[in-house]
Amino acid sequence: MDYLGLEAFIAVAELGSFSKAAAKLNVTQTALSHRIRKIEEDLNTRLLIRTSHDVSLTKAGQALLPDVRRHLETLSGLYQGVRESGREARRRLVFACLPTIAGYYLPDVMKSFADLHRGFQVVLLDQPTGHVMDLVKEGEAEFGITIISATPWDIEAEPLCTEPYVLLVNKGHRLARQDHVTRSDLLGEPMVRIRTQSTNRQLVENSLGDVGKQVDWRFEVQNAATAMALVASGVALTVLPRLTMHQSPANIVGLPFSDVDLTRRIGAIKRRGVPLSPPAEALLEMIRHRLADI
């Protein structure tokens, strides 16, 4: 389709003048005439009748004008919409992160980034590990901060830090007086664990080994906040990342394990072969420095 020819045809038809149409389109009258002649040759019919005094539409031109005007207006609207979306996307940064990391480590980072990149909208999608991976794979987020282990072939992972798990107990519990615990200390205690799909749960159960099969998993909940509430009430004990201690009730104690390396690796993930935008790279660099202090 000869877009320029159709655009020229509409301009002449609406303004009734080659000179005015040429001025509107910012072309010479010669160039405008060439465009009209070319589209008439393509259609094998005349669309305009030009005299020394005015310009009029032929019957074919009259029939063509309404449909061409409507379709070009639609096309122009779509083009402008894509342009606006692109402009908005250049001023918008979306990334995903584990809620525990996002809530404790990232507020200061995001403030510093916003101070340096005024006018940017930063969208933080705080989601569980599996969702973070999906958001990055689908292109909804430029990068993600999550637990890293085995990653799909189309995802690049960069380790950032390692965080230990601790046993959370009520301050009134007998174990609260110890400096550390072993896996066997869990035996005989009512325990609460996170739902089956949780990556945290999988890491904990794998690290506990055979002891995990003997533990009394009396309760199962959807999230860490509920598990900590049960611990604070003295109902059960739980194993969670040390970071959750910063968001736990005051009457909870976190005890490290002395007989097992129970940790999770936190890292950044992005789509393989897809470079981050400069703002996303700048934000990720700030996050690298922040998590290096863990």
C-alpha positions as CSV (number, residue, x, y, z in Angstrom):
1,M,0.0,0.0,0.0
2,D,1.3,3.4,-1.0
3,Y,0.9,5.2,2.3
4,L,2.5,8.5,1.1
5,G,0.3,8.5,-2.0
6,L,-2.9,8.0,0.0
7,E,-1.8,10.7,2.5
8,A,-1.3,13.1,-0.4
9,F,-4.6,12.2,-1.9
10,I,-6.5,12.9,1.4
11,A,-4.6,16.2,1.9
12,V,-5.5,17.5,-1.6
13,A,-9.1,16.3,-1.3
14,E,-9.6,18.0,2.1
15,L,-7.9,21.2,1.3
16,G,-8.9,21.5,-2.3
17,S,-5.5,22.8,-3.2
18,F,-2.2,21.3,-4.3
19,S,-0.3,24.3,-2.8
20,K,-2.0,24.0,0.6
21,A,-1.6,20.2,0.7
22,A,2.1,20.5,-0.1
23,A,2.5,23.0,2.7
24,K,0.7,20.8,5.1
25,L,2.8,17.8,4.2
26,N,6.0,19.9,4.1
27,V,6.8,18.8,0.5
28,T,7.2,20.6,-2.8
29,Q,4.2,20.7,-5.2
30,T,6.2,18.7,-7.7
31,A,6.8,15.9,-5.1
32,L,3.1,16.0,-4.2
33,S,2.1,15.7,-7.8
34,H,4.4,12.8,-8.2
35,R,2.8,11.0,-5.3
36,I,-0.7,11.6,-6.7
37,R,0.3,10.4,-10.2
38,K,2.0,7.3,-8.8
39,I,-1.1,6.2,-6.8
40,E,-3.3,6.8,-9.8
41,E,-1.0,4.7,-11.9
42,D,-1.1,1.9,-9.2
43,L,-4.9,2.0,-9.1
44,N,-5.2,2.5,-12.9
45,T,-7.7,5.2,-12.5
46,R,-7.8,9.0,-12.0
47,L,-8.8,10.2,-8.5
48,L,-8.4,14.0,-9.0
49,I,-9.3,16.5,-11.7
50,R,-7.0,19.6,-11.5
51,T,-7.8,22.8,-13.4
52,S,-6.2,26.2,-13.3
53,H,-8.8,27.3,-10.7
54,D,-9.6,24.3,-8.5
55,V,-9.3,20.6,-7.7
56,S,-12.2,18.2,-7.7
57,L,-12.6,14.5,-7.1
58,T,-13.5,12.0,-9.8
59,K,-16.2,9.4,-9.1
60,A,-13.5,6.9,-8.1
61,G,-11.9,9.5,-5.8
62,Q,-15.2,10.2,-4.1
63,A,-15.8,6.5,-3.5
64,L,-12.3,6.0,-2.2
65,L,-12.0,9.0,0.1
66,P,-14.2,8.0,3.1
67,D,-12.6,4.5,3.5
68,V,-9.1,5.7,3.0
69,R,-9.6,8.5,5.5
70,R,-11.0,6.1,8.1
71,H,-8.3,3.5,7.7
72,L,-5.4,6.1,7.8
73,E,-6.9,7.7,10.9
74,T,-6.9,4.2,12.5
75,L,-3.4,3.5,11.4
76,S,-2.2,6.9,12.7
77,G,-3.9,6.3,16.0
78,L,-2.2,2.9,16.4
79,Y,1.2,4.4,15.4
80,Q,0.8,7.1,17.9
81,G,-0.2,4.7,20.6
82,V,2.9,2.5,20.0
83,R,5.0,5.6,20.1
84,E,3.6,6.7,23.4
85,S,4.0,3.2,24.8
86,G,7.6,3.2,23.8
87,R,8.2,6.6,25.4
88,E,6.5,5.4,28.6
89,A,8.5,2.2,28.6
90,R,11.7,4.2,28.4
91,R,10.7,6.0,31.6
92,R,9.5,2.9,33.5
93,L,11.6,0.2,35.1
94,V,10.0,-3.1,36.3
95,F,11.8,-5.7,38.3
96,A,10.8,-8.6,40.6
97,C,12.1,-9.6,44.0
98,L,11.4,-11.9,46.9
99,P,9.2,-10.1,49.5
100,T,11.6,-10.7,52.4
101,I,14.5,-9.1,50.4
102,A,12.3,-6.3,49.0
103,G,10.9,-5.3,52.4
104,Y,14.1,-5.1,54.3
105,Y,17.0,-4.4,51.9
106,L,15.5,-2.5,49.0
107,P,13.7,0.6,50.4
108,D,16.9,2.6,50.7
109,V,18.2,1.3,47.4
110,M,15.0,2.4,45.6
111,K,15.2,5.8,47.2
112,S,18.8,6.3,46.1
113,F,17.9,5.2,42.6
114,A,14.9,7.5,42.4
115,D,17.0,10.5,43.6
116,L,19.5,9.8,40.7
117,H,16.9,9.0,38.1
118,R,14.2,11.6,38.5
119,G,11.1,11.1,36.3
120,F,11.5,7.3,36.3
121,Q,8.7,5.1,37.6
122,V,10.0,2.1,39.4
123,V,7.7,-0.9,39.6
124,L,8.7,-3.6,42.2
125,L,6.8,-6.9,41.8
126,D,7.4,-8.6,45.2
127,Q,6.6,-12.2,44.5
128,P,7.6,-15.8,45.6
129,T,10.5,-17.5,43.9
130,G,8.6,-19.3,41.3
131,H,6.6,-16.2,40.3
132,V,9.8,-14.1,40.1
133,M,11.2,-16.6,37.6
134,D,8.0,-16.5,35.5
135,L,7.9,-12.7,35.4
136,V,11.5,-12.6,34.1
137,K,11.0,-15.4,31.6
138,E,7.9,-13.7,30.2
139,G,9.5,-10.3,29.9
140,E,7.2,-8.7,32.5
141,A,10.3,-7.8,34.6
142,E,13.7,-6.9,33.3
143,F,15.4,-8.8,36.1
144,G,14.6,-10.6,39.3
145,I,16.1,-11.1,42.8
146,T,15.4,-14.6,44.0
147,I,16.6,-17.9,45.3
148,I,18.9,-19.4,42.7
149,S,19.6,-23.1,42.1
150,A,19.0,-24.9,38.8
151,T,17.9,-22.4,36.2
152,P,16.3,-22.8,32.8
153,W,18.5,-22.6,29.7
154,D,17.1,-19.2,28.8
155,I,17.8,-17.6,32.1
156,E,21.2,-16.2,33.3
157,A,21.8,-16.3,37.1
158,E,24.3,-14.2,39.0
159,P,24.9,-15.2,42.7
160,L,24.8,-12.1,45.0
161,C,24.9,-13.5,48.6
162,T,24.2,-16.4,50.8
163,E,21.8,-16.3,53.7
164,P,21.5,-18.8,56.6
165,Y,18.3,-20.3,57.9
166,V,17.6,-20.3,61.6
167,L,15.2,-22.1,64.0
168,L,12.6,-19.6,65.3
169,V,11.4,-20.3,68.8
170,N,9.4,-18.4,71.4
171,K,11.6,-16.7,74.0
172,G,9.9,-18.8,76.7
173,H,10.9,-22.0,75.0
174,R,13.7,-24.2,76.6
175,L,15.8,-23.9,73.4
176,A,15.8,-20.1,73.5
177,R,18.6,-20.2,76.1
178,Q,21.0,-22.0,73.7
179,D,23.4,-20.2,71.3
180,H,22.7,-22.7,68.5
181,V,20.8,-25.9,67.8
182,T,21.2,-29.1,65.9
183,R,18.7,-30.9,63.7
184,S,18.0,-33.4,66.4
185,D,16.7,-30.6,68.6
186,L,13.7,-30.4,66.3
187,L,12.6,-33.9,67.3
188,G,9.6,-34.1,69.6
189,E,8.7,-30.4,69.0
190,P,5.5,-29.3,67.2
191,M,6.7,-27.6,63.9
192,V,5.1,-25.4,61.3
193,R,6.2,-25.4,57.7
194,I,5.3,-23.5,54.6
195,R,3.1,-24.9,51.8
196,T,4.5,-27.6,49.5
197,Q,5.2,-25.3,46.6
198,S,7.5,-23.1,48.6
199,T,11.2,-23.1,47.6
200,N,12.1,-22.3,51.2
201,R,10.3,-25.5,52.3
202,Q,12.2,-27.6,49.7
203,L,15.5,-26.2,50.8
204,V,14.8,-26.9,54.5
205,E,13.6,-30.4,54.0
206,N,16.5,-31.3,51.7
207,S,19.0,-30.0,54.3
208,L,17.3,-31.8,57.3
209,G,17.8,-35.1,55.5
210,D,16.5,-38.2,57.3
211,V,15.8,-36.1,60.5
212,G,13.2,-34.2,58.5
213,K,11.2,-37.4,58.1
214,Q,11.0,-37.7,61.9
215,V,10.0,-34.1,62.6
216,D,6.5,-33.5,63.8
217,W,5.2,-31.2,61.0
218,R,2.0,-30.5,62.9
219,F,1.0,-27.3,61.0
220,E,1.3,-26.1,57.4
221,V,0.6,-22.5,56.4
222,Q,0.8,-20.3,53.3
223,N,3.4,-17.7,54.3
224,A,6.2,-16.9,56.7
225,A,4.2,-14.3,58.6
226,T,1.6,-16.8,59.7
227,A,4.4,-19.3,60.7
228,M,6.0,-16.6,62.8
229,A,2.7,-15.8,64.5
230,L,2.3,-19.4,65.6
231,V,5.9,-19.3,67.0
232,A,5.1,-16.0,68.8
233,S,2.1,-17.6,70.4
234,G,4.1,-20.6,71.6
235,V,2.2,-23.0,69.4
236,A,5.1,-24.3,67.3
237,L,8.6,-23.8,66.1
238,T,9.7,-23.1,62.5
239,V,12.7,-22.8,60.3
240,L,13.0,-19.6,58.1
241,P,15.7,-17.4,56.6
242,R,17.5,-15.3,59.1
243,L,16.3,-12.2,57.4
244,T,12.7,-12.8,58.6
245,M,14.0,-12.0,62.1
246,H,13.9,-8.3,61.2
247,Q,10.1,-8.6,60.7
248,S,9.3,-11.0,63.5
249,P,7.6,-10.3,66.8
250,A,9.8,-9.2,69.7
251,N,9.3,-12.5,71.6
252,I,10.9,-14.7,69.0
253,V,14.5,-15.9,69.0
254,G,16.5,-17.1,66.0
255,L,19.0,-19.9,66.6
256,P,21.6,-21.0,63.9
257,F,22.2,-24.7,63.1
258,S,25.6,-26.0,64.1
259,D,25.5,-29.4,62.4
260,V,24.3,-28.5,58.9
261,D,25.0,-25.8,56.3
262,L,21.4,-24.7,56.0
263,T,21.5,-21.7,53.6
264,R,19.9,-20.2,50.5
265,R,21.7,-18.5,47.7
266,I,20.2,-15.2,46.6
267,G,21.0,-14.0,43.1
268,A,19.9,-11.9,40.2
269,I,18.3,-13.5,37.1
270,K,17.6,-12.1,33.7
271,R,16.7,-13.5,30.2
272,R,19.8,-15.0,28.5
273,G,21.1,-12.8,25.7
274,V,18.8,-9.9,26.5
275,P,20.9,-6.9,27.8
276,L,19.4,-4.8,30.6
277,S,18.5,-1.3,30.0
278,P,21.0,1.3,31.4
279,P,18.6,2.2,34.3
280,A,18.0,-1.5,35.1
281,E,21.7,-2.1,35.2
282,A,22.2,0.9,37.4
283,L,19.6,-0.4,39.9
284,L,21.0,-3.9,39.8
285,E,24.4,-2.5,40.6
286,M,23.0,-0.8,43.7
287,I,21.3,-4.0,44.8
288,R,24.6,-5.9,44.4
289,H,26.4,-3.5,46.8
290,R,23.5,-3.6,49.3
291,L,23.3,-7.4,49.4
292,A,27.1,-7.7,49.6
293,D,26.7,-6.6,53.2
294,I,24.6,-9.6,54.3
